[in-house]
């Protein structure tokens, strides 16, 4: 075992120990099963742990990305944070919670009474679509419940904006990618959040259409569905015309950094548990009145660990069938998919349903990845749609199927009798969230893709030039490795030596010419004097001259 692995294991052990101690201390302070804390009760350490969820998602994406693009994937996390902070601050918070005062008795939200509901005159109350109060937090950034609610939502907004960024990395330019994350944070996520958490029409289906208690989500599944819908819209809009040929034999996608994938899954688990304890539905009376969620932390932690274990076993089994050994990349993504799947109905599902949903989320992960890439032809190398989208749909459907009647939520099979109302509400909610998260981004990205697509002749010339440059680069590399071609440093050093030697040769030539000239000048007068000394046409030695 290398030193890096030992250090990583020690760091994880310390992290788990600290987190477990914090949970135990938090559990000891909770005396009832439905305690709703105030906004001032958010601990700094607990809030910081919630950011482990987007960090874990980013680490999983880095682990399954090509090493040449890993650096770009890493930069997606701060870009997603910037887009989430800007978009949700400017208008996202207002769109989501602008009408919160209509359903809340909290005086902090007494001014948030603007909810656009165009269908109320025809269908009655309960059809809110969009909040219209609280732009830029209404200028209230000095503290209090409003700012606390904004901060509590920010990790989830960042996660939803991060999913399309890591998916479209290398498939579209960075500027449109950042614009897509900004669109998710300021429009798609707030609209879905208003319908589910802000008193919108999905949460009121139980009163308006008698469909159970309306759409039920524990608060941690629909943000992944929003992000996956935006990512799917980007994949469809920027689908390549000439995709790379796929291998004849289907193979599991390779995990280039398997340790990163597993560490990312563990970080996502820590952030997921932290969000379960301090999510707005539990710490804010204004939101807690929408869906009363039990705060039984022991049961919640037990079900979370059961879900992780079930997903790990099913993905290990699938890896053993496909490769003869468990696959680390598939296992890490299966754990993340299980957390997303059970997040919607964790307080309402019995233990056997948690095992079934989590195990199924891990088992169908690889077949869904194959279906998306081979059948639909979408280049989803990071399996974002399968991990975040399909698992979120499975989790929302599980509430309508297996809810055991806890807190008034009755599933089709879970309550002992067939109740289709809750299942219908879940299906309507899934369709509505997919429509808003896919439709709006696709309309804009289709126009942008048209602007970035070049004519066919220019594309052909660009491909030929790129192929020629790659061939020349490979030839130079081969010659350099064989010693037949010198590197730029070697060529510069050789030029320097040539210049120095040429200068030395020039100086030595001048010196030699100067020496030969002095010898000629001293010998020529002597021969002339010898020739002139004989006046009879003979040389100095008495021989006749020609």
C-alpha positions as CSV (number, residue, x, y, z in Angstrom):
1,X,0.0,0.0,0.0
2,X,1.5,3.3,-1.1
3,X,1.9,6.3,1.1
4,X,-0.8,8.3,-0.8
5,X,-3.4,5.6,-0.2
6,X,-2.6,5.4,3.5
7,X,-2.9,9.2,3.7
8,X,-6.2,9.1,1.9
9,X,-7.6,6.4,4.1
10,X,-6.5,8.3,7.2
11,X,-8.1,11.5,6.0
12,X,-11.4,9.6,5.3
13,X,-11.3,8.0,8.7
14,X,-10.8,11.4,10.4
15,X,-13.6,12.9,8.3
16,X,-16.0,10.1,9.2
17,X,-15.1,10.4,12.9
18,X,-15.7,14.1,12.9
19,X,-19.0,13.7,11.1
20,X,-20.2,10.9,13.3
21,X,-19.3,12.9,16.4
22,X,-21.2,15.9,15.0
23,X,-24.2,13.7,14.3
24,X,-24.2,12.1,17.7
25,X,-24.1,15.6,19.3
26,X,-26.9,16.8,17.1
27,X,-29.0,13.7,17.8
28,X,-28.6,14.1,21.6
29,X,-30.0,17.7,21.2
30,X,-33.2,16.4,19.4
31,X,-35.9,15.3,21.7
32,X,-38.9,14.9,19.4
33,X,-39.4,13.4,16.0
34,X,-40.8,16.5,14.3
35,X,-38.6,19.3,15.7
36,X,-38.4,22.3,13.4
37,X,-35.4,24.4,14.3
38,X,-35.1,28.1,13.6
39,X,-32.9,29.7,11.0
40,X,-30.4,30.8,13.6
41,X,-29.8,27.1,14.5
42,X,-27.8,26.3,11.4
43,X,-24.4,25.3,12.6
44,X,-21.4,26.6,10.6
45,X,-19.8,23.1,10.5
46,X,-23.1,21.5,9.5
47,X,-23.6,24.0,6.7
48,X,-20.1,23.5,5.4
49,X,-20.7,19.8,5.2
50,X,-23.6,20.3,2.8
51,X,-21.1,21.5,0.3
52,X,-19.6,18.0,0.2
53,X,-22.5,17.1,-2.1
54,X,-21.4,19.2,-5.2
55,X,-17.8,18.5,-4.3
56,X,-18.5,14.7,-4.4
57,X,-20.4,15.1,-7.8
58,X,-17.4,17.0,-9.2
59,X,-14.9,14.3,-7.9
60,X,-17.0,11.5,-9.5
61,X,-17.0,13.4,-12.8
62,X,-13.2,13.9,-12.6
63,X,-12.7,10.2,-11.9
64,X,-14.5,9.1,-15.0
65,X,-13.2,11.8,-17.3
66,X,-10.3,11.6,-19.7
67,X,-7.1,12.8,-18.1
68,X,-6.7,15.3,-20.8
69,X,-10.0,17.0,-19.8
70,X,-9.8,16.4,-16.1
71,X,-8.5,20.0,-15.5
72,X,-11.5,21.5,-17.3
73,X,-13.9,19.3,-15.3
74,X,-12.3,20.5,-12.1
75,X,-12.9,24.1,-13.0
76,X,-16.6,23.4,-13.5
77,X,-17.2,23.4,-9.8
78,X,-16.2,27.1,-9.1
79,X,-17.9,28.1,-12.3
80,X,-21.1,26.4,-11.2
81,X,-20.8,28.2,-7.8
82,X,-20.5,31.5,-9.5
83,X,-23.4,30.9,-11.8
84,X,-25.6,29.6,-8.9
85,X,-24.7,32.6,-6.7
86,X,-25.4,35.2,-9.4
87,X,-28.5,33.7,-10.9
88,X,-30.2,32.7,-7.7
89,X,-29.4,36.0,-6.1
90,X,-30.6,38.2,-8.9
91,X,-34.0,36.5,-9.7
92,X,-33.9,32.8,-8.7
93,X,-34.8,33.3,-5.1
94,X,-37.7,35.6,-6.0
95,X,-39.0,33.1,-8.6
96,X,-38.9,30.3,-6.1
97,X,-40.0,31.9,-2.8
98,X,-41.8,35.1,-4.0
99,X,-45.1,33.9,-2.7
100,X,-44.0,32.2,0.4
101,X,-45.9,34.6,2.6
102,X,-49.2,33.3,1.3
103,X,-48.7,30.0,2.9
104,X,-46.5,30.9,5.9
105,X,-47.2,32.7,9.2
106,X,-43.5,33.6,9.7
107,X,-43.3,37.4,10.0
108,X,-39.9,37.3,8.2
109,X,-41.7,36.4,4.9
110,X,-44.7,38.7,5.4
111,X,-43.8,40.8,2.4
112,X,-43.4,37.8,0.1
113,X,-47.0,37.8,-1.1
114,X,-46.6,38.0,-4.9
115,X,-47.3,34.7,-6.7
116,X,-48.3,34.7,-10.3
117,X,-51.2,32.3,-10.7
118,X,-53.0,32.9,-14.0
119,X,-55.3,29.9,-13.6
120,X,-56.8,30.8,-10.3
121,X,-59.7,32.7,-11.9
122,X,-60.7,29.7,-13.9
123,X,-59.7,26.7,-11.7
124,X,-59.6,28.2,-8.2
125,X,-56.8,28.8,-5.8
126,X,-53.7,26.6,-5.6
127,X,-52.2,27.0,-9.2
128,X,-49.2,29.2,-8.5
129,X,-46.5,29.2,-11.2
130,X,-44.0,31.9,-10.3
131,X,-43.0,34.1,-7.4
132,X,-42.5,37.8,-8.1
133,X,-41.1,39.2,-4.8
134,X,-37.6,39.2,-3.4
135,X,-35.4,40.1,-6.4
136,X,-31.8,40.4,-5.1
137,X,-33.2,39.3,-1.8
138,X,-35.2,42.5,-1.6
139,X,-32.0,44.2,-0.4
140,X,-32.0,42.1,2.8
141,X,-28.5,40.8,3.0
142,X,-27.8,41.7,6.6
143,X,-28.9,38.4,8.0
144,X,-32.1,36.8,9.2
145,X,-34.3,34.0,7.8
146,X,-34.3,35.3,4.3
147,X,-30.6,35.2,3.9
148,X,-30.4,31.9,5.8
149,X,-33.0,30.4,3.4
150,X,-30.9,31.6,0.4
151,X,-27.7,30.1,1.8
152,X,-29.5,26.8,2.6
153,X,-30.6,26.5,-1.0
154,X,-27.3,27.4,-2.5
155,X,-25.6,24.0,-2.3
156,X,-28.5,22.4,-4.2
157,X,-28.6,25.2,-6.8
158,X,-24.8,24.7,-7.3
159,X,-25.3,20.9,-7.7
160,X,-28.1,21.4,-10.3
161,X,-25.9,23.9,-12.2
162,X,-22.8,21.7,-12.0
163,X,-24.4,18.6,-13.6
164,X,-24.8,20.2,-17.1
165,X,-21.4,21.8,-16.9
166,X,-19.5,18.6,-16.3
167,X,-21.7,16.8,-18.9
168,X,-21.1,19.3,-21.7
169,X,-17.4,19.7,-20.9
170,X,-15.6,19.4,-24.2
171,X,-18.8,19.1,-26.2
172,X,-19.7,22.8,-26.4
173,X,-17.8,26.0,-25.9
174,X,-17.3,27.2,-22.3
175,X,-19.2,30.4,-22.7
176,X,-22.5,28.7,-23.8
177,X,-21.8,26.2,-21.0
178,X,-21.6,28.8,-18.4
179,X,-24.8,30.4,-19.8
180,X,-26.5,27.0,-19.5
181,X,-25.5,26.8,-15.8
182,X,-26.8,30.4,-15.3
183,X,-30.1,29.5,-16.9
184,X,-30.5,26.6,-14.6
185,X,-29.8,28.6,-11.5
186,X,-32.0,31.6,-12.4
187,X,-35.0,30.0,-14.1
188,X,-35.2,26.2,-14.3
189,X,-34.3,25.4,-10.7
190,X,-36.4,28.3,-9.2
191,X,-39.5,27.3,-11.2
192,X,-39.4,23.7,-10.2
193,X,-38.6,24.8,-6.6
194,X,-41.6,27.1,-6.6
195,X,-43.9,24.3,-7.7
196,X,-42.6,21.9,-5.2
197,X,-41.4,23.9,-2.2
198,X,-42.7,27.4,-2.7
199,X,-46.4,26.6,-2.5
200,X,-46.8,26.1,-6.3
201,X,-49.3,24.0,-8.1
202,X,-47.4,20.6,-7.8
203,X,-47.4,20.8,-4.0
204,X,-51.2,21.6,-4.1
205,X,-52.4,18.8,-6.3
206,X,-53.8,17.1,-3.2
207,X,-56.2,20.0,-2.6
208,X,-56.9,21.0,-6.1
209,X,-57.2,17.6,-7.8
210,X,-57.3,15.2,-4.8
211,X,-54.1,13.4,-5.9
212,X,-52.7,12.2,-2.6
213,X,-50.9,15.0,-0.8
214,X,-49.4,16.5,-4.0
215,X,-45.9,15.9,-5.2
216,X,-43.8,14.5,-2.4
217,X,-40.0,15.0,-2.5
218,X,-37.7,15.0,0.5
219,X,-35.9,17.9,-1.1
220,X,-32.8,16.1,-2.5
221,X,-34.0,14.4,-5.7
222,X,-35.7,17.0,-7.9
223,X,-32.5,19.2,-8.1
224,X,-30.7,16.3,-9.7
225,X,-33.6,15.8,-12.1
226,X,-33.4,19.5,-13.1
227,X,-29.7,19.3,-13.7
228,X,-30.0,16.0,-15.7
229,X,-32.8,17.5,-17.8
230,X,-30.6,20.5,-18.7
231,X,-27.7,18.2,-19.5
232,X,-29.9,16.0,-21.7
233,X,-31.0,19.1,-23.6
234,X,-27.4,20.1,-24.2
235,X,-26.5,16.6,-25.4
236,X,-29.4,16.6,-27.9
237,X,-28.7,20.2,-29.1
238,X,-25.0,19.6,-29.6
239,X,-25.2,16.0,-30.9
240,X,-22.3,15.4,-33.3
241,X,-23.2,14.7,-36.9
242,X,-20.5,12.1,-37.3
243,X,-20.1,10.4,-34.0
244,X,-17.1,8.3,-33.2
245,X,-17.6,4.6,-34.1
246,X,-18.5,2.5,-31.0
247,X,-16.7,-0.8,-30.3
248,X,-18.5,-3.9,-31.5
249,X,-18.5,-5.4,-28.0
250,X,-20.2,-3.3,-25.3
251,X,-17.9,-2.5,-22.5
252,X,-18.2,-0.7,-19.1
253,X,-17.0,2.9,-19.3
254,X,-13.5,3.1,-18.0
255,X,-12.8,5.0,-14.7
256,X,-9.4,6.7,-15.2
257,X,-9.2,7.7,-11.5
258,X,-11.2,5.0,-9.6
259,X,-10.1,6.3,-6.2
260,X,-11.5,9.8,-7.1
261,X,-14.8,8.1,-7.9
262,X,-15.1,6.3,-4.6
263,X,-13.9,9.4,-2.6
264,X,-16.4,11.5,-4.5
265,X,-19.2,9.0,-3.6
266,X,-18.2,9.2,0.1
267,X,-18.2,13.0,0.0
268,X,-21.6,13.0,-1.7
269,X,-22.9,10.7,1.1
270,X,-21.6,13.1,3.8
271,X,-23.1,16.2,2.1
272,X,-26.4,14.3,1.4
273,X,-26.7,13.4,5.1
274,X,-25.9,16.9,6.2
275,X,-28.6,18.3,3.8
276,X,-31.1,15.9,5.3
277,X,-30.5,17.4,8.7
278,X,-30.4,21.1,7.9
279,X,-32.5,21.3,4.7
280,X,-35.0,24.2,4.6
281,X,-38.0,21.9,5.0
282,X,-36.7,21.2,8.6
283,X,-35.1,24.4,9.7
284,X,-37.6,27.0,8.4
285,X,-41.2,27.1,9.7
286,X,-42.2,28.8,6.5
287,X,-41.2,25.8,4.4
288,X,-41.9,23.1,7.0
289,X,-45.6,24.0,6.7
290,X,-45.6,22.8,3.1
291,X,-44.6,19.2,3.7
292,X,-44.3,18.1,7.3
293,X,-41.2,15.8,7.3
294,X,-40.3,13.6,10.3
295,X,-36.9,14.3,11.9
296,X,-36.0,10.7,13.0
297,X,-32.3,10.8,12.4
298,X,-31.5,7.3,13.6
299,X,-34.0,5.8,11.1
300,X,-32.8,8.2,8.4
301,X,-29.1,7.3,8.9
302,X,-29.9,3.6,9.0
303,X,-31.9,3.8,5.7
304,X,-29.1,5.8,4.1
305,X,-26.4,3.2,5.0
306,X,-28.7,0.4,3.9
307,X,-29.2,2.2,0.5
308,X,-25.4,2.6,0.0
309,X,-24.8,-1.0,0.9
310,X,-27.5,-2.3,-1.5
311,X,-26.2,-0.2,-4.4
312,X,-22.6,-1.3,-3.7
313,X,-23.6,-5.0,-3.7
314,X,-25.7,-4.8,-6.9
315,X,-23.0,-2.8,-8.8
316,X,-20.3,-5.2,-7.6
317,X,-22.4,-8.1,-8.8
318,X,-22.9,-6.5,-12.2
319,X,-19.2,-5.7,-12.5
320,X,-18.4,-9.3,-11.6
321,X,-20.8,-10.5,-14.4
322,X,-19.3,-8.1,-17.0
323,X,-15.6,-8.1,-16.1
324,X,-15.1,-10.9,-13.7
325,X,-14.4,-8.4,-10.9
326,X,-16.1,-5.4,-9.3
327,X,-15.7,-2.1,-11.1
328,X,-14.7,0.9,-8.9
329,X,-16.1,3.5,-11.3
330,X,-19.5,1.7,-11.6
331,X,-19.6,1.2,-7.8
332,X,-19.0,4.8,-7.0
333,X,-21.6,6.0,-9.5
334,X,-24.0,3.4,-8.2
335,X,-23.7,4.7,-4.7
336,X,-24.4,8.2,-5.9
337,X,-27.4,7.0,-7.9
338,X,-28.8,5.2,-4.9
339,X,-28.6,8.3,-2.7
340,X,-30.5,10.3,-5.4
341,X,-33.1,7.5,-5.7
342,X,-33.9,7.2,-2.0
343,X,-33.7,10.9,-1.3
344,X,-37.3,11.6,-2.4
345,X,-39.1,9.2,-0.1
346,X,-36.6,8.3,2.6
347,X,-38.9,9.3,5.5
348,X,-41.9,7.6,3.9
349,X,-40.5,4.3,2.6
350,X,-40.1,1.1,4.7
351,X,-36.8,-0.6,4.9
352,X,-37.5,-3.3,2.3
353,X,-38.5,-0.6,-0.2
354,X,-35.3,1.3,0.5
355,X,-33.3,-1.8,-0.2
356,X,-35.3,-2.5,-3.4
357,X,-35.0,1.0,-4.8
358,X,-31.3,1.5,-4.0
359,X,-30.4,-2.0,-5.3
360,X,-32.4,-1.4,-8.5
361,X,-30.8,2.0,-9.0
362,X,-27.3,0.4,-8.9
363,X,-28.3,-2.6,-11.0
364,X,-29.9,-0.8,-14.0
365,X,-27.2,1.9,-14.1
366,X,-24.9,0.1,-16.6
367,X,-27.8,-1.0,-18.9
368,X,-29.2,2.5,-19.0
369,X,-25.8,3.9,-19.8
370,X,-25.6,1.5,-22.7
371,X,-29.1,2.4,-23.9
372,X,-28.3,6.2,-23.8
373,X,-25.0,5.9,-25.7
374,X,-25.8,3.1,-28.2
375,X,-29.5,3.3,-28.8
376,X,-30.1,7.0,-28.5
377,X,-26.6,8.0,-29.8
378,X,-25.9,10.6,-27.0
379,X,-22.3,11.0,-26.0
380,X,-22.8,10.9,-22.3
381,X,-19.4,9.6,-21.2
382,X,-19.9,10.6,-17.6
383,X,-23.3,8.8,-17.4
384,X,-24.9,12.0,-16.0
385,X,-28.3,11.2,-17.4
386,X,-28.3,7.7,-16.0
387,X,-26.9,8.6,-12.6
388,X,-28.8,11.8,-11.9
389,X,-31.9,11.7,-14.2
390,X,-33.0,8.1,-14.3
391,X,-32.3,7.6,-10.6
392,X,-34.3,10.7,-9.7
393,X,-37.2,9.5,-11.8
394,X,-37.0,6.1,-10.0
395,X,-36.9,7.7,-6.6
396,X,-40.0,9.9,-7.3
397,X,-41.9,7.0,-8.6
398,X,-41.0,4.9,-5.5
399,X,-42.9,7.3,-3.3
400,X,-46.1,6.8,-5.3
401,X,-45.5,3.0,-5.3
402,X,-44.1,2.0,-1.9
403,X,-45.0,4.8,0.6
404,X,-46.3,3.1,3.7
405,X,-48.7,5.7,4.9
406,X,-46.3,7.6,7.1
407,X,-47.3,11.2,7.5
408,X,-50.3,10.7,5.3
409,X,-48.4,9.6,2.1
410,X,-50.0,6.4,0.7
411,X,-48.3,4.6,-2.1
412,X,-50.0,2.2,-4.5
413,X,-48.6,-0.9,-2.8
414,X,-47.2,0.4,0.4
415,X,-50.3,1.2,2.3
416,X,-52.1,-2.1,2.0
417,X,-54.6,-0.9,-0.6
418,X,-54.3,0.5,-4.1
419,X,-54.1,4.3,-4.0
420,X,-53.4,5.7,-7.4
421,X,-53.7,9.4,-6.4
422,X,-50.2,9.8,-5.1
423,X,-48.7,7.9,-8.0
424,X,-50.5,10.2,-10.4
425,X,-49.2,13.2,-8.6
426,X,-45.6,11.9,-8.8
427,X,-46.0,11.2,-12.5
428,X,-47.3,14.7,-13.2
429,X,-44.5,16.2,-11.2
430,X,-41.8,14.2,-13.1
431,X,-43.3,15.4,-16.4
432,X,-43.5,19.0,-15.3
433,X,-40.0,19.2,-14.0
434,X,-38.6,17.5,-17.1
435,X,-40.5,19.9,-19.3
436,X,-39.2,23.0,-17.7
437,X,-35.6,21.7,-17.2
438,X,-35.3,20.3,-20.8
439,X,-37.6,22.5,-22.9
440,X,-36.3,26.0,-22.1
441,X,-32.6,25.0,-22.3
442,X,-33.1,23.1,-25.5
443,X,-34.8,26.0,-27.3
444,X,-31.9,28.3,-26.5
445,X,-29.1,25.7,-27.1
446,X,-30.5,24.7,-30.4
447,X,-30.1,28.3,-31.6
448,X,-26.6,28.6,-30.2
449,X,-25.7,25.2,-31.8
450,X,-26.8,26.6,-35.2
451,X,-24.5,29.6,-34.7
452,X,-21.5,27.4,-33.8
453,X,-22.0,24.8,-36.6
454,X,-19.8,25.5,-39.6
455,X,-20.6,24.7,-43.2
456,X,-19.7,21.2,-44.4
457,X,-16.8,22.3,-46.6
458,X,-15.2,24.3,-43.8
459,X,-15.7,21.3,-41.4
460,X,-14.0,19.0,-43.9
461,X,-11.0,21.3,-44.3
462,X,-10.7,21.8,-40.6
463,X,-10.8,18.0,-40.0
464,X,-8.2,17.4,-42.7
465,X,-5.9,20.1,-41.3
466,X,-6.3,18.7,-37.7
467,X,-5.5,15.2,-39.0
468,X,-2.4,16.5,-40.8
469,X,-1.2,18.4,-37.7
470,X,-1.7,15.3,-35.6
471,X,0.3,13.2,-38.0
472,X,3.1,15.8,-38.1
473,X,3.1,16.0,-34.3
474,X,3.3,12.2,-34.0
475,X,6.1,12.0,-36.6
476,X,8.2,14.6,-34.7
477,X,7.6,12.8,-31.5
478,X,8.7,9.4,-33.0
479,X,11.8,11.0,-34.5
480,X,12.7,12.6,-31.2
481,X,12.3,9.3,-29.3
482,X,14.5,7.5,-31.9
483,X,17.1,10.2,-31.6
484,X,16.7,11.2,-35.3
485,X,15.2,14.6,-34.6
486,X,16.5,17.0,-32.0
487,X,14.2,18.9,-29.6
488,X,14.0,22.7,-29.7
489,X,16.4,23.0,-26.8
490,X,18.9,20.8,-28.6
491,X,18.5,22.7,-31.8
492,X,19.1,26.0,-29.9
493,X,22.1,24.7,-28.1
494,X,23.6,23.4,-31.4
495,X,23.0,26.8,-33.0
496,X,24.8,28.4,-30.2
497,X,27.8,26.1,-30.5
498,X,27.8,26.7,-34.3
499,X,27.8,30.4,-33.7
500,X,30.7,30.2,-31.2
501,X,32.7,27.9,-33.4
502,X,32.1,30.0,-36.5
503,X,33.3,33.1,-34.6
504,X,36.4,31.2,-33.5
505,X,37.1,30.0,-37.1
506,X,36.8,33.5,-38.4
507,X,39.2,34.9,-35.8
508,X,41.7,32.1,-36.5
509,X,41.5,32.7,-40.2
510,X,42.2,36.4,-39.7
511,X,45.2,35.6,-37.5
512,X,46.5,33.1,-40.2
513,X,46.1,35.6,-42.9
514,X,47.8,38.3,-40.9
515,X,50.8,35.9,-40.2
516,X,51.1,34.9,-43.9
517,X,51.1,38.6,-45.0
518,X,54.0,39.6,-42.7
519,X,56.1,36.6,-43.9
520,X,55.5,37.5,-47.6
521,X,56.4,41.1,-47.1
522,X,59.7,40.3,-45.5
523,X,60.8,37.7,-48.1
524,X,59.9,39.6,-51.3
525,X,62.5,42.5,-51.0
526,X,65.3,40.0,-50.4
527,X,64.6,38.1,-53.6
528,X,64.4,41.4,-55.5
529,X,67.8,42.6,-54.1
530,X,69.3,39.2,-55.1
531,X,67.9,39.5,-58.6
532,X,69.1,43.1,-59.0
533,X,72.6,42.4,-57.8
534,X,73.5,40.4,-60.9
535,X,73.6,42.6,-63.9
536,X,74.2,39.9,-66.6
537,X,70.9,38.2,-66.4
538,X,71.9,35.6,-63.9
539,X,70.4,34.9,-60.6
540,X,72.2,35.1,-57.3
541,X,73.4,31.6,-57.4
542,X,74.9,32.0,-60.9
543,X,72.2,30.2,-62.9
544,X,71.0,31.9,-66.1
545,X,67.5,33.3,-65.8
546,X,64.8,32.2,-68.3
